[in-house]
Amino acid sequence: MKIKDLPKIERPREKLIAKGAENLKDSELLAILLRTGKTGKNVIEIASQILTKHSKKRLLQMTYEDLLKIGGIDSAKATTLLAAFELSKRAIEVNDTNLPTIVTSKDVVAQLTELRHNKKEHFIALYLNARNQLVHKETISIGTLNANLVHPREVFEPAIRHSAANIIVAHNHPSGDPKPSEDDLEITKRLTEAGKIMGVELLDHVIIATNSVFSFKDEKLL
């Protein structure tokens, strides 16, 4: 049965107007966001099927790519859902306390304390969401760094995979001197330029030594 064949009071939009959003079923609320069904199934049926397979909490955690894998959700529907979910979370100030917030260079060091004593250089990227919460951490390179070894492709591929809004990179100097080398400066420049193209901002590059730290952001180099 098509939505237009239902009595007006049973159609999700009309029911919301008449009775208020709080009186709609979960499937009816989702149906309003999805707007349309597909051949052979109306939008309420699609919404019900989605909620049978995926909890509301799981839906809130889904990425654009995750949503596209669900039958009945195309690009337009996926973007509408993501926008609605994010606005809702921001309105009620939802904050996943399991995700550390990274704002300062001290926050970066707190996530990478093991770097202080590594005998080889480790280049690590921290991937953040729009609220600067750490969603993923990945080691990009181990060994003596140069601008050729740290390629923007390896740094930004995980950013796309984890839907990161921003990134922070860091590496250690086993020598104990955190002052950036020419290669460090070149790497930072290349990643900054790549980030502008990718739409994922490089917020900082932190160099960690045994007893000191150098932050490109703190030193106004970013």
Phi and psi restraints in degrees (value plus and minus 20) as a CYANA .aco file:
   2 LYS   PHI     -98.6   -58.6
   2 LYS   PSI     135.4   175.4
   3 ILE   PHI     -78.6   -38.6
   3 ILE   PSI     -58.3   -18.3
   4 LYS   PHI     -87.7   -47.7
   4 LYS   PSI     -35.5     4.5
   5 ASP   PHI    -104.9   -64.9
   5 ASP   PSI     -31.9     8.1
   6 LEU   PHI     -97.1   -57.1
   6 LEU   PSI     132.2   172.2
   7 PRO   PHI     -77.9   -37.9
   7 PRO   PSI     124.2   164.2
   8 LYS   PHI     -73.0   -33.0
   8 LYS   PSI     -59.3   -19.3
   9 ILE   PHI     -88.3   -48.3
   9 ILE   PSI     -35.6     4.4
  10 GLU   PHI    -117.7   -77.7
  10 GLU   PSI     -26.2    13.8
  11 ARG   PHI     -98.3   -58.3
  11 ARG   PSI     114.9   154.9
  12 PRO   PHI     -72.3   -32.3
  12 PRO   PSI     -66.6   -26.6
  13 ARG   PHI     -85.7   -45.7
  13 ARG   PSI     -66.7   -26.7
  14 GLU   PHI     -85.1   -45.1
  14 GLU   PSI     -56.7   -16.7
  15 LYS   PHI     -86.7   -46.7
  15 LYS   PSI     -58.3   -18.3
  16 LEU   PHI     -82.9   -42.9
  16 LEU   PSI     -64.1   -24.1
  17 ILE   PHI     -84.2   -44.2
  17 ILE   PSI     -60.9   -20.9
  18 ALA   PHI     -97.7   -57.7
  18 ALA   PSI     -57.6   -17.6
  19 LYS   PHI    -136.6   -96.6
  19 LYS   PSI     -31.4     8.6
  20 GLY   PHI      74.2   114.2
  20 GLY   PSI     129.0   169.0
  21 ALA   PHI     -81.3   -41.3
  21 ALA   PSI     -51.0   -11.0
  22 GLU   PHI     -86.9   -46.9
  22 GLU   PSI     -34.8     5.2
  23 ASN   PHI    -119.7   -79.7
  23 ASN   PSI     -13.4    26.6
  24 LEU   PHI    -113.0   -73.0
  24 LEU   PSI     129.7   169.7
  25 LYS   PHI     -91.0   -51.0
  25 LYS   PSI     141.1   181.1
  26 ASP   PHI     -76.2   -36.2
  26 ASP   PSI     -62.7   -22.7
  27 SER   PHI     -85.1   -45.1
  27 SER   PSI     -52.5   -12.5
  28 GLU   PHI     -92.8   -52.8
  28 GLU   PSI     -58.7   -18.7
  29 LEU   PHI     -84.6   -44.6
  29 LEU   PSI     -63.6   -23.6
  30 LEU   PHI     -84.6   -44.6
  30 LEU   PSI     -57.4   -17.4
  31 ALA   PHI     -81.2   -41.2
  31 ALA   PSI     -56.2   -16.2
  32 ILE   PHI     -85.2   -45.2
  32 ILE   PSI     -59.5   -19.5
  33 LEU   PHI     -89.4   -49.4
  33 LEU   PSI     -58.1   -18.1
  34 LEU   PHI     -92.0   -52.0
  34 LEU   PSI     -50.4   -10.4
  35 ARG   PHI      54.0    94.0
  35 ARG   PSI     -73.2   -33.2
  36 THR   PHI    -150.4  -110.4
  36 THR   PSI     136.3   176.3
  37 GLY   PHI    -115.0   -75.0
  37 GLY   PSI    -172.4  -132.4
  38 LYS   PHI    -161.2  -121.2
  38 LYS   PSI     153.4   193.4
  39 THR   PHI     -74.6   -34.6
  39 THR   PSI     101.9   141.9
  40 GLY   PHI      72.6   112.6
  40 GLY   PSI     -33.2     6.8
  41 LYS   PHI    -161.7  -121.7
  41 LYS   PSI     111.9   151.9
  42 ASN   PHI    -102.1   -62.1
  42 ASN   PSI     151.7   191.7
  43 VAL   PHI     -86.6   -46.6
  43 VAL   PSI     -50.9   -10.9
  44 ILE   PHI     -88.1   -48.1
  44 ILE   PSI     -59.7   -19.7
  45 GLU   PHI     -83.8   -43.8
  45 GLU   PSI     -61.7   -21.7
  46 ILE   PHI     -84.2   -44.2
  46 ILE   PSI     -64.0   -24.0
  47 ALA   PHI     -81.4   -41.4
  47 ALA   PSI     -62.1   -22.1
  48 SER   PHI     -83.6   -43.6
  48 SER   PSI     -61.8   -21.8
  49 GLN   PHI     -83.8   -43.8
  49 GLN   PSI     -61.3   -21.3
  50 ILE   PHI     -82.4   -42.4
  50 ILE   PSI     -64.2   -24.2
  51 LEU   PHI     -93.2   -53.2
  51 LEU   PSI     -42.2    -2.2
  52 THR   PHI     -90.4   -50.4
  52 THR   PSI     -57.3   -17.3
  53 LYS   PHI    -108.4   -68.4
  53 LYS   PSI     -47.5    -7.5
  54 HIS   PHI    -152.2  -112.2
  54 HIS   PSI     109.4   149.4
  55 SER   PHI     -89.6   -49.6
  55 SER   PSI     140.6   180.6
  56 LYS   PHI     -81.8   -41.8
  56 LYS   PSI     -57.5   -17.5
  57 LYS   PHI     -84.1   -44.1
  57 LYS   PSI     -61.3   -21.3
  58 ARG   PHI     -85.0   -45.0
  58 ARG   PSI     -60.6   -20.6
  59 LEU   PHI     -79.1   -39.1
  59 LEU   PSI     -60.1   -20.1
  60 LEU   PHI     -85.3   -45.3
  60 LEU   PSI     -41.5    -1.5
  61 GLN   PHI    -115.6   -75.6
  61 GLN   PSI     -25.1    14.9
  62 MET   PHI     -94.2   -54.2
  62 MET   PSI     127.7   167.7
  63 THR   PHI    -110.9   -70.9
  63 THR   PSI     154.1   194.1
  64 TYR   PHI     -76.7   -36.7
  64 TYR   PSI     -65.1   -25.1
  65 GLU   PHI     -85.1   -45.1
  65 GLU   PSI     -57.6   -17.6
  66 ASP   PHI     -81.8   -41.8
  66 ASP   PSI     -64.2   -24.2
  67 LEU   PHI     -85.8   -45.8
  67 LEU   PSI     -57.3   -17.3
  68 LEU   PHI     -84.9   -44.9
  68 LEU   PSI     -40.4    -0.4
  69 LYS   PHI     -99.1   -59.1
  69 LYS   PSI     -30.9     9.1
  70 ILE   PHI    -106.7   -66.7
  70 ILE   PSI     108.4   148.4
  71 GLY   PHI     -78.2   -38.2
  71 GLY   PSI     111.7   151.7
  72 GLY   PHI      75.3   115.3
  72 GLY   PSI     -24.0    16.0
  73 ILE   PHI    -134.3   -94.3
  73 ILE   PSI      95.8   135.8
  74 ASP   PHI    -122.2   -82.2
  74 ASP   PSI    -191.3  -151.3
  75 SER   PHI     -80.7   -40.7
  75 SER   PSI     -64.4   -24.4
  76 ALA   PHI     -83.4   -43.4
  76 ALA   PSI     -63.4   -23.4
  77 LYS   PHI     -86.6   -46.6
  77 LYS   PSI     -60.4   -20.4
  78 ALA   PHI     -82.3   -42.3
  78 ALA   PSI     -64.3   -24.3
  79 THR   PHI     -87.6   -47.6
  79 THR   PSI     -56.5   -16.5
  80 THR   PHI     -82.6   -42.6
  80 THR   PSI     -65.0   -25.0
  81 LEU   PHI     -83.6   -43.6
  81 LEU   PSI     -66.0   -26.0
  82 LEU   PHI     -81.0   -41.0
  82 LEU   PSI     -60.6   -20.6
  83 ALA   PHI     -85.8   -45.8
  83 ALA   PSI     -62.7   -22.7
  84 ALA   PHI     -85.4   -45.4
  84 ALA   PSI     -62.9   -22.9
  85 PHE   PHI     -83.7   -43.7
  85 PHE   PSI     -66.0   -26.0
  86 GLU   PHI     -85.8   -45.8
  86 GLU   PSI     -62.2   -22.2
  87 LEU   PHI     -81.6   -41.6
  87 LEU   PSI     -60.4   -20.4
  88 SER   PHI     -83.3   -43.3
  88 SER   PSI     -65.2   -25.2
  89 LYS   PHI     -83.5   -43.5
  89 LYS   PSI     -59.2   -19.2
  90 ARG   PHI     -89.6   -49.6
  90 ARG   PSI     -56.9   -16.9
  91 ALA   PHI     -83.8   -43.8
  91 ALA   PSI     -57.5   -17.5
  92 ILE   PHI    -120.0   -80.0
  92 ILE   PSI      -9.4    30.6
  93 GLU   PHI      34.5    74.5
  93 GLU   PSI      26.4    66.4
  94 VAL   PHI     -87.4   -47.4
  94 VAL   PSI     109.6   149.6
  95 ASN   PHI    -160.1  -120.1
  95 ASN   PSI      93.9   133.9
  96 ASP   PHI     -90.7   -50.7
  96 ASP   PSI      85.3   125.3
  97 THR   PHI     -89.3   -49.3
  97 THR   PSI     -29.2    10.8
  98 ASN   PHI     -99.8   -59.8
  98 ASN   PSI     -31.1     8.9
  99 LEU   PHI    -123.5   -83.5
  99 LEU   PSI      96.5   136.5
 100 PRO   PHI     -87.5   -47.5
 100 PRO   PSI     123.8   163.8
 101 THR   PHI    -114.1   -74.1
 101 THR   PSI     111.2   151.2
 102 ILE   PHI    -132.9   -92.9
 102 ILE   PSI      92.1   132.1
 103 VAL   PHI    -142.6  -102.6
 103 VAL   PSI     -63.5   -23.5
 104 THR   PHI    -131.4   -91.4
 104 THR   PSI     149.7   189.7
 105 SER   PHI     -84.3   -44.3
 105 SER   PSI     -48.8    -8.8
 106 LYS   PHI     -84.4   -44.4
 106 LYS   PSI     -57.2   -17.2
 107 ASP   PHI     -84.3   -44.3
 107 ASP   PSI     -58.0   -18.0
 108 VAL   PHI     -83.7   -43.7
 108 VAL   PSI     -69.0   -29.0
 109 VAL   PHI     -81.0   -41.0
 109 VAL   PSI     -56.1   -16.1
 110 ALA   PHI     -81.9   -41.9
 110 ALA   PSI     -48.4    -8.4
 111 GLN   PHI    -105.1   -65.1
 111 GLN   PSI     -33.0     7.0
 112 LEU   PHI    -152.2  -112.2
 112 LEU   PSI      16.7    56.7
 113 THR   PHI     -80.3   -40.3
 113 THR   PSI     -48.1    -8.1
 114 GLU   PHI     -86.3   -46.3
 114 GLU   PSI     -39.3     0.7
 115 LEU   PHI     -87.7   -47.7
 115 LEU   PSI     -45.8    -5.8
 116 ARG   PHI     -77.0   -37.0
 116 ARG   PSI     -51.6   -11.6
 117 HIS   PHI    -134.6   -94.6
 117 HIS   PSI     -11.9    28.1
 118 ASN   PHI     -90.8   -50.8
 118 ASN   PSI     118.6   158.6
 119 LYS   PHI    -106.0   -66.0
 119 LYS   PSI     -35.0     5.0
 120 LYS   PHI    -134.1   -94.1
 120 LYS   PSI     135.0   175.0
 121 GLU   PHI     -93.9   -53.9
 121 GLU   PSI     110.5   150.5
 122 HIS   PHI    -137.8   -97.8
 122 HIS   PSI     107.2   147.2
 123 PHE   PHI    -125.8   -85.8
 123 PHE   PSI      98.2   138.2
 124 ILE   PHI    -145.1  -105.1
 124 ILE   PSI     122.1   162.1
 125 ALA   PHI    -133.9   -93.9
 125 ALA   PSI     115.4   155.4
 126 LEU   PHI    -127.0   -87.0
 126 LEU   PSI     107.5   147.5
 127 TYR   PHI    -127.6   -87.6
 127 TYR   PSI     105.4   145.4
 128 LEU   PHI    -137.3   -97.3
 128 LEU   PSI     130.9   170.9
 129 ASN   PHI    -106.6   -66.6
 129 ASN   PSI    -193.6  -153.6
 130 ALA   PHI     -86.7   -46.7
 130 ALA   PSI     -36.5     3.5
 131 ARG   PHI    -119.4   -79.4
 131 ARG   PSI      -4.4    35.6
 132 ASN   PHI      41.6    81.6
 132 ASN   PSI      10.1    50.1
 133 GLN   PHI    -112.8   -72.8
 133 GLN   PSI     120.5   160.5
 134 LEU   PHI     -95.1   -55.1
 134 LEU   PSI      96.3   136.3
 135 VAL   PHI    -125.5   -85.5
 135 VAL   PSI     -36.8     3.2
 136 HIS   PHI    -185.5  -145.5
 136 HIS   PSI     127.4   167.4
 137 LYS   PHI    -152.4  -112.4
 137 LYS   PSI     113.7   153.7
 138 GLU   PHI    -163.0  -123.0
 138 GLU   PSI     116.0   156.0
 139 THR   PHI    -101.8   -61.8
 139 THR   PSI     100.8   140.8
 140 ILE   PHI    -110.8   -70.8
 140 ILE   PSI     -58.2   -18.2
 141 SER   PHI    -174.2  -134.2
 141 SER   PSI     127.2   167.2
 142 ILE   PHI    -149.5  -109.5
 142 ILE   PSI     109.8   149.8
 143 GLY   PHI     103.3   143.3
 143 GLY   PSI    -199.7  -159.7
 144 THR   PHI     -78.9   -38.9
 144 THR   PSI     105.6   145.6
 145 LEU   PHI    -107.7   -67.7
 145 LEU   PSI     123.8   163.8
 146 ASN   PHI    -167.7  -127.7
 146 ASN   PSI     149.4   189.4
 147 ALA   PHI     -84.4   -44.4
 147 ALA   PSI     -40.7    -0.7
 148 ASN   PHI    -102.5   -62.5
 148 ASN   PSI     -50.9   -10.9
 149 LEU   PHI     -95.4   -55.4
 149 LEU   PSI     -55.7   -15.7
 150 VAL   PHI    -115.9   -75.9
 150 VAL   PSI      74.6   114.6
 151 HIS   PHI    -115.2   -75.2
 151 HIS   PSI     118.5   158.5
 152 PRO   PHI     -72.0   -32.0
 152 PRO   PSI     -51.4   -11.4
 153 ARG   PHI     -78.6   -38.6
 153 ARG   PSI     -66.1   -26.1
 154 GLU   PHI     -89.4   -49.4
 154 GLU   PSI     -48.4    -8.4
 155 VAL   PHI     -98.6   -58.6
 155 VAL   PSI     -60.7   -20.7
 156 PHE   PHI    -113.6   -73.6
 156 PHE   PSI     -35.6     4.4
 157 GLU   PHI     -79.5   -39.5
 157 GLU   PSI     -66.2   -26.2
 158 PRO   PHI     -84.0   -44.0
 158 PRO   PSI     -48.9    -8.9
 159 ALA   PHI     -82.1   -42.1
 159 ALA   PSI     -61.3   -21.3
 160 ILE   PHI     -88.2   -48.2
 160 ILE   PSI     -63.1   -23.1
 161 ARG   PHI     -83.3   -43.3
 161 ARG   PSI     -54.5   -14.5
 162 HIS   PHI    -124.8   -84.8
 162 HIS   PSI      -7.8    32.2
 163 SER   PHI      33.5    73.5
 163 SER   PSI      22.4    62.4
 164 ALA   PHI     -94.8   -54.8
 164 ALA   PSI     124.0   164.0
 165 ALA   PHI    -112.4   -72.4
 165 ALA   PSI     -51.8   -11.8
 166 ASN   PHI    -162.5  -122.5
 166 ASN   PSI     141.7   181.7
 167 ILE   PHI    -155.9  -115.9
 167 ILE   PSI     135.2   175.2
 168 ILE   PHI    -149.6  -109.6
 168 ILE   PSI     113.9   153.9
 169 VAL   PHI    -131.5   -91.5
 169 VAL   PSI     134.5   174.5
 170 ALA   PHI    -172.4  -132.4
 170 ALA   PSI     132.0   172.0
 171 HIS   PHI    -172.9  -132.9
 171 HIS   PSI     146.8   186.8
 172 ASN   PHI    -127.5   -87.5
 172 ASN   PSI     136.0   176.0
 173 HIS   PHI    -136.5   -96.5
 173 HIS   PSI      80.9   120.9
 174 PRO   PHI     -78.4   -38.4
 174 PRO   PSI     -41.1    -1.1
 175 SER   PHI     -86.1   -46.1
 175 SER   PSI     -41.1    -1.1
 176 GLY   PHI      76.3   116.3
 176 GLY   PSI     -30.3     9.7
 177 ASP   PHI    -122.2   -82.2
 177 ASP   PSI      94.8   134.8
 178 PRO   PHI    -102.0   -62.0
 178 PRO   PSI     -21.7    18.3
 179 LYS   PHI     -79.2   -39.2
 179 LYS   PSI     111.8   151.8
 180 PRO   PHI     -87.9   -47.9
 180 PRO   PSI     120.9   160.9
 181 SER   PHI    -105.6   -65.6
 181 SER   PSI     155.6   195.6
 182 GLU   PHI     -81.7   -41.7
 182 GLU   PSI     -59.0   -19.0
 183 ASP   PHI     -84.9   -44.9
 183 ASP   PSI     -57.7   -17.7
 184 ASP   PHI     -81.7   -41.7
 184 ASP   PSI     -62.3   -22.3
 185 LEU   PHI     -84.9   -44.9
 185 LEU   PSI     -61.0   -21.0
 186 GLU   PHI     -88.1   -48.1
 186 GLU   PSI     -62.4   -22.4
 187 ILE   PHI     -79.5   -39.5
 187 ILE   PSI     -65.3   -25.3
 188 THR   PHI     -82.7   -42.7
 188 THR   PSI     -62.1   -22.1
 189 LYS   PHI     -82.1   -42.1
 189 LYS   PSI     -65.6   -25.6
 190 ARG   PHI     -85.1   -45.1
 190 ARG   PSI     -61.2   -21.2
 191 LEU   PHI     -89.6   -49.6
 191 LEU   PSI     -55.7   -15.7
 192 THR   PHI     -82.9   -42.9
 192 THR   PSI     -65.8   -25.8
 193 GLU   PHI     -85.4   -45.4
 193 GLU   PSI     -61.3   -21.3
 194 ALA   PHI     -85.0   -45.0
 194 ALA   PSI     -58.6   -18.6
 195 GLY   PHI     -82.5   -42.5
 195 GLY   PSI     -57.5   -17.5
 196 LYS   PHI     -83.8   -43.8
 196 LYS   PSI     -58.6   -18.6
 197 ILE   PHI     -90.0   -50.0
 197 ILE   PSI     -61.3   -21.3
 198 MET   PHI     -98.8   -58.8
 198 MET   PSI     -36.8     3.2
 199 GLY   PHI      58.6    98.6
 199 GLY   PSI       1.9    41.9
 200 VAL   PHI    -145.0  -105.0
 200 VAL   PSI      89.0   129.0
 201 GLU   PHI     -97.0   -57.0
 201 GLU   PSI     115.4   155.4
 202 LEU   PHI    -102.7   -62.7
 202 LEU   PSI      91.6   131.6
 203 LEU   PHI    -104.1   -64.1
 203 LEU   PSI     -52.1   -12.1
 204 ASP   PHI    -185.0  -145.0
 204 ASP   PSI     137.8   177.8
 205 HIS   PHI    -148.5  -108.5
 205 HIS   PSI      95.6   135.6
 206 VAL   PHI    -130.6   -90.6
 206 VAL   PSI     108.9   148.9
 207 ILE   PHI    -126.8   -86.8
 207 ILE   PSI     104.4   144.4
 208 ILE   PHI    -130.7   -90.7
 208 ILE   PSI     105.2   145.2
 209 ALA   PHI    -135.1   -95.1
 209 ALA   PSI     159.5   199.5
 210 THR   PHI     -77.4   -37.4
 210 THR   PSI     -65.3   -25.3
 211 ASN   PHI    -144.8  -104.8
 211 ASN   PSI      -9.0    31.0
 212 SER   PHI    -173.5  -133.5
 212 SER   PSI     148.0   188.0
 213 VAL   PHI    -160.6  -120.6
 213 VAL   PSI     124.7   164.7
 214 PHE   PHI    -141.7  -101.7
 214 PHE   PSI     106.6   146.6
 215 SER   PHI    -137.0   -97.0
 215 SER   PSI     102.0   142.0
 216 PHE   PHI     -80.6   -40.6
 216 PHE   PSI     -56.8   -16.8
 217 LYS   PHI     -87.1   -47.1
 217 LYS   PSI     -67.8   -27.8
 218 ASP   PHI     -81.6   -41.6
 218 ASP   PSI     -53.0   -13.0
 219 GLU   PHI    -109.0   -69.0
 219 GLU   PSI      -9.5    30.5
 220 LYS   PHI      42.0    82.0
 220 LYS   PSI       8.8    48.8
 221 LEU   PHI    -116.4   -76.4
 221 LEU   PSI     -20.5    19.5
